[in-house]
Amino acid sequence: MYEAGKLHEWVEQALAILESCCLCPRRCQVNRLRGELGKCSTGRQAIVSSFGPHFGEESPLVGSGGSGTVFFAFCNLKCCFCQNYTISQLGEGREVVAGELANMMLSLERQGCHNINFVSPTHVVPQILEALEIAVESGLSVPLVYNSGGYDAVDTLKLLDGIFDIYMPDMKYSDEQNARRLSGIDDYPRMNRAAVKEMHRQVGDLKIDDQGIARRGLLVRHLVLPGGLAGTAEVCRFLSQEISAHTYLNVMAQYRPCYKAYDVLGLAHSISRQEFVEAVETARSYGLHRLDRIEPRPFAGVL
């Protein structure tokens, strides 16, 4: 799967970053190896909320066996409307060492999952690589999915070149002011676009096999927000003109007020059907033709 010794080299490089953490664009520079905490509230060990086969992801990831999701607690974003806020903001879960995380991956493959889907991996890249080294030695062979909020550092992504088969970032906003107001991030659009470009450089457009299962490539998620707050038109323009008109895009309809959304002007109600239809039409108007839509489904996770 990987060159002999190469994965260990990646592990060492990634762990060294934790000494003055700059894994993500926040660049907190805390020493996480000593247990210091930055914006992601995660120290030396990853915190896992749950793991298990997930049948509510995009169809090319799910197939018949499901996507083998590992949900990490905490996040480097502070989205006021997060539907998983008990995990991403409150840190629901427990610390796991590398061997435990490796066993989770191997268990998911044994259960017939088509991939290992790391949800919110941005702040735990070294821990994932550390566990992956163990899992690969034990025979892990399914594709790996990097499922992030899209606020990723290009330097960290470059370190992952050759590791992840599928990148699945969010593109949340086109407007810096909305990103600051809704997710507590000043430079989300700029960093997000640079990250998506690097992801596409590494893996290209999404490739799907004869069974309809994704094997490699970029898959982008865009959650439609009420009142056009997500800036859908600019996201679609960017993907079509600066990435590829063949980008696989999931225009997501499942926004509903959660967490602190009721306190924010414009977010206290779900999107209308018309807003969603307009978002899909906008994507098509920019030549994006590989569109997906998923509805929320139950997740059977265990920890």
Buried (B, 14 or more C-beta within 10 A) or exposed (E): EEEEEEBEEBBEEBBEBBBBBBBBBBEBEBBBBEEBEBBBBBBBBBBBBBBBBBBBBBBBBBBEBBBBBBBBBBBBBBBBBBBBBBBBBBBBBEBBEBEBBBBBBBBBBEEEBBBBBBBBBBBBBBBBBBBBBBBBEEEBEBBBBBBBBBBBBBEBBEBBEEBBBBBBBBBBBBBBEBBBBBBBBBBBBEBBBBBBBBBBBBBEBBBBEEEEBBBBBBBBBBBBBBEBBBBBBBBBBBBBEEBBEBBBBBBBBBBEBBBBBEEBEBBEEBBEEEBBEBBBEBBEEBBBEBBBEBEEEEBEBEB
